[in-house]
Amino acid sequence: MDEVAYRGVTVSGPSSEPAITERATGRDEDFPPAGPARVRATALAVHRTASKIAEGVGAGEAGVVARVGSRTVSHRASDRERRRTSGGTSGGESRRADGAAGGEEPVRRIRLETLVQIQVPTPGRPVPLLWQWAGADPVAALRSAAAQVAGELRAASAAVPLEAEFTGTVVLAPEVAVHFVHETLGHSLEADNYRDYAARSGLELGTRVGTEALTVLDGPAEGLETSYRCDDEGTLATATPLVDAGTVAGVMTDAAEAARQGLPRTGNGRRSFGAELVQPRMSALRVAVGATPSADLIRSVRRGLYCRGAWGGGSVEEMFVVRPAYAEWIEDGELTGVLVRRLDIKGRKTAALRELREVADDPVVFNPVTGCGKNGQELPVSVESPSMAFGRLTVMPMRGASAN
């Protein structure tokens, strides 16, 4: 993704008289249809919306900062890669049997990026909450996420740190489930990681890894901001089944790993702006909608944790960690109102996947502004997932957790 121009507006302070800071690179004509007036108006609207959410839970509006940026980006293969994949042709598009798109011209588009930070006043020190969205109409996206954001704000004030390790039934809300799928399956089924560790750790092609309710794909999809037509090597993007009804069905490849392992080219050769190295990377990851009503996931739990909000996650080979913003105890199929925070879900990827019991019918899209890191490169990866219920996961207090 090549940055052409950027315009950003930051709005902070009380919504009645907010402070506004602007910065830009490039000319105004580089930005249509997301020109300076639209970016400024969007930033003000996002700030007002976030302030109302904060006020509604008593968090106050002075701690709200909204940043909206308009970035003109282009997506293309390098000239060297275009010559290699097209056989030296130029102009127009020629398709080859291996999926390469020869002569692909740069495709430019406008990307709106929104970051909202709310400082929640708590005893000791403020707790920051971060909400982000890339794509059109961030105001509508924030309004649709209002309940989630309000829940995180309340939890920042009312939740207590998890005191002891818990192993048992865990339900993940969509915003946590997206990180679970990203870390356990997404990274593992990138072709270089598949070769290095995933195939021998229980995620080999054709292996059953969990319930038939689980189907996962990567590739272009409506609503997922990181979808693209062809990757940074000029290969046409494809909808790649990764897990089909609980069985590993595909691997995401770039050209080099496809040739090395004898796998199809899937259009997942990506690199961050300014980098030379192309790597097999997720693009737009999604979990197919399940058949279980989301409310039933909780009703069936005798004792467990319902995890909400997402601070992120990580993985090292066979191990993963996902960090929810908070969790609520479930007793006899009911949410108790008892909230805990500063907790991590940890374990071995394949063991956790085998504990997946149900996939719900409430998918939510996560279009991040910040990137996913791999070998020093960061790239955004959109993810869509419904809620998920697991028979047995391990939830641990964050290392160094304290009352604050």
N, C-alpha and C positions, 0 to 999 in steps of 0.2 A: 504494500500500500504506500503510494508516494504522496506526501503532503504537498499541496500546491499553495494553499492559502488558509489562514485561520483568523477568525474573529471571535473574541471572547468577552463576555460581560459578567461581572461579579456583583451581586446585590447582597447587602448585609445590613443588619440593624433592624429597628422597628419598621413594620410595614407601612406606617403612616408617613415616615420620612426616611426611606432607606438610602444608604450610601451606595453609589454606583461607580464601579471602576471598569473601564473598557481598555482593551488592547487588540491590535490587529496586525497581521502581516498580509501583504498583498493589497490589491485595489478593490474598491467597492464592486466594480463590475465582475470581479472574480467570484462573487458570492451568489448571484441570482440562482434560485428564487429565495435563498436564505440570506438576504441582505442585512445590513446593520439594524434597520428598523425592526425587522422580525426577530432578530436575536435579542435585542433590548427588550421588546415586548414580552418575549417568551421568558426571559430571565426574571422580569418583574412578576409575571403570572406564576411562575414556579415558586418564587419567594413568598408570594401571598398565600399560595396553597399550602406550602410547608409550614408557614407561620400559623395558619388556622389549625392544622393538625396538631402542632405543638401546644397551642393555646387550649385546645380541646382536652388535653390530658394534663394541663397545668405545668407544662415544661417552659412556658414563656417564649416570647418571640425574639428577644434580643440575641439569643444564641443561634439564630438561623442564618446560614450563608448559602446562597444559591449561585452556582456557576453554570452558565450555558455557553457553549462554544459551537461555532459553525465552521466546519472544516471541509474544504474541497479536496477530495482524494481521487487518485486514479489507480486502477488495478491492471497490471499488464505483465507479460513475461519480458525478460531482458532481451536486448537485440541478439545477443549470442545464443540464448536459448530459443528465440524465435527462429533463427536461421537453422538451428539444429533440428527443431521439431517440424519445420515447414519445408525443409529441403532447399532453403534459399529463396522461396517465393516471397513476394511482398504485395501488399494491397489486397483488400478483400479477405475472405476467410476460406481456408481449405481444410477439410476434416480428413483425418487419417484413421485407419482401422484401430490404432492403438489409443485413440481418444485425444490426441494432441490437436490443438487448434492452431494451424499455421497462419501467419500474417495477421494475428489478432491485434487490432488497434487499441490504444489505451481507452478505457471506459471511465469517464469522470462522473462523479456524483457528489451531492451534498450530504454530509453526515452531521447531524445535530447530536451534541454530547452534553449531558447534564449531570452535575454532581451537586447533591444537597448535603450539607453537614449541619446537624443540630447538636448543640452542646447542652446536655441535660444536667441541670444543677443537682448534685447529690452531696451528701456529707463527705468531706475529704477533698474530692476533686471532681470537676465535670466529667461526665461520660459522653464521648462523642458517638453519634449515630451517623452513618453514611448511607445515603441512597443514591443509586446511579442508574442512568438510562441512556442508551444510544439509539437514535432513531427519531422518526417523526412524532410530533405531538407529545412531548414529555409531560405536559400538564395533565393530559388524560391518563397517561401511564401512572403518574403520581397519585391522582385521584383514585384510580383503581387499586393502588397499593396502600391506600390510606389506613385500612384496618391493620395491615401488617406493620406499617411504620408506627402507628399509635401503640400497638402492642409492644414493640421494641422500646418505645419511650417509657411506657409504664413499667416495663421490666427493668429498665435501667435504674429507675427510682425505687421499685418495690422488691425486686428479686434479691435473694441472698446467694452468695457463692456456694456452689455445690461442695459439700464437705467430704463426701466419701464416694469411692468408685461404685458404680451401679452396673450390673450386668443383667439384662432382661429385655422385656418387650419395649421397643422404641418405634414411635411413629414420626416420620419426617414430613413436615409441611413442604409444599413444592419448592420454596426458596432454599430449603436445606437439601432436598432431594437432588436438585440440579448440581450441587457441589459434590454430592456423593457419587453420582453417575460420572461426572467429569473426572474425578480422581480415580475411581476404581476401574472404570471401563474405558473412558476416553483416552487417558494417557497410556494405559496398558496396550490398547489396540492401535496406537501409532506404530508404524511398521518397524522403526528402529528399536523401540521399547519392546515390541512383540518378539523380535529376534533376540534381544539381550536377556529378557527375563520372563515375559508374560507367557510365552508358549510352554516353558518348562514349569511354570508355577501354577498351572491348572486352567489357563485361558487359551489353550490350543484350539485351533479351528476344528469345529465338529464336537467340541466338548460341551456337555450339559453343565451350566453353571448356576442355574436357579429355576424358579417357578416359570411355567409356561406363560404366565401373565406378563413377563418381561420381554419387550421388543425394543431395540435401540437402533437408531439410524444416524448417520452423519451425511450432510450435504445440503444443497439449496432447499430452502423451505420458506414459505410465506410467513412473515412476521419475525424471522430471525435475521437481525441486522447484518451479521457477518457472512451471510450467503454471498456467493459470487459466481460468475459465469465460467471463468477458468482460473486456474491457480497461477502461481508465479513462475511456472515452467511452461505455461501455455496449454496445459491439459484441461480439457473440459471437466467441470465439476459434475459429480454423479451423486445420486442418493445411494449411499452405501450401507446395506444392512450390516450392523456389527453384532447384534444378538437377535436371533429370531426365535420367538417362543421359548426363551430360556437357553438356547444353544448358540455358542459363538459361531458367527456366520461370515464375518468379514474383517479385513484389516485396512487401515487408512495408509496409503502409500504416496511417496513421491517417485520420480522416475528411477532414481538410483536404487532404492530399496525394492521397488517392483521388479527390476531386472535382477537384483541380487538374490531375491527369494522366490522368483518365479510367480509373482502375484500380479493381479490386474492393476493398472494405473487408475487410481480413483479420483485424481484431482485434488490431492491434499498436500502438494508441495508448496509450502508457504515460508516467507521470511519477513522479518520486521523491516521497517523503513531504514534504508542505509546499509543493511546487512548483505553480505555476499552469500552466506551459507543458506541453502534451502533445506528445510527439514520436513518430514511427514508430521503434520499438525492437524488437530481437529479444526473444523470450520464452523459448522452449525449443527450442534448435537441435539437430538430430541428423543424422548421416550414416548412410545405409543401410549395412548390413553387406555387405562384399564377399565374393568367393568364394575368395580366396587364403589358404591357411593362413599365419598370421603368421610362422612359422619360415621359410617359403619366401622371404619378403621379404629376409631376410639371406643365405640360401644363394645367391641369384642375384647378389650384389654382389661384384665383383672387388676394388675398393677404395672405401671410403666411410665415412660416419659414421652411427652409430645414436644418435639423440638421445632422451634420457630426462629425466623430471622437467620441471617447468614453473615458471618464475618469472613468466611473463606475456607480454604482447605489446602492440603498438600499431599504429596505422595513420594515415597522413595522405594522404587522397585515394587516388592510385594506388599508393602505396608502403606496405609493411608491414614489421614486425619481430616476430619471435617469439624469446623467450629461454628455451632449455632450461636445466635445472639442470646438466646435464653431457652428455657424449657419449662413446661408445666407438668406437675405430677398428675397421673391418671389413676383413679381408684374405682374399681367396679364399674368400668365403662363410662365414667364421668370425669370431666376436668374439675380439679379441686380448687383452682385459684392459687395454689401454692407454687410460686415461681422461683426458679434457680437460674443462675448465670455463671459465667466463667467456667465453661465445661467444654470438653473435647470428646468427639466420638472417634475411637481409634481401633485399629485391628488389621488383620490380614485380609486383603481384598477378596479372595475367593471364598474365605470362610464367611465374610459378611454377606456376599452375594447369595450364598446358599441359604442364608437365614431370611431372605426376602419372602414374605408370605403373600402380600396383596399389593396391587397397584390400583390407585383410585382413578376417578373420572374428572379431576379438577386441575387440568394442566395450566401452568403459568410459564410465561416467557421471561427469561433473564437476558437482557441485552447490555452487557457491561461496557463501561468506558475504559476502565483499567484493564490491563492485559494479563494473560496467562503466561508464566515464564517457563522457558525451556532452553537450556544451554546458553544463557545470557541474552536470549531474545524474548521480547514480550509481544504478544498478539492477542487481540480480543477474540473471545470465543462465545458465541451465543448458545444458550442451552434452554430447552423446554422440557418440563417434567411435571407430572402430577404427584400427589402425595404417595408415600410408600410406607408399608408396615413391615417390621422385622420381628421375628420371634425372639432373637437374642443378639443384642449388640452390647459393647462395652462403652460406657460413658464415664469419663474421668475428670476430676477437677483439673483446671488449668495449672500447669506448673508455676509455682510461685503465687497462686491465688491468695488474695487477702480480702479483707472486708470491703475494700474499695474496688 
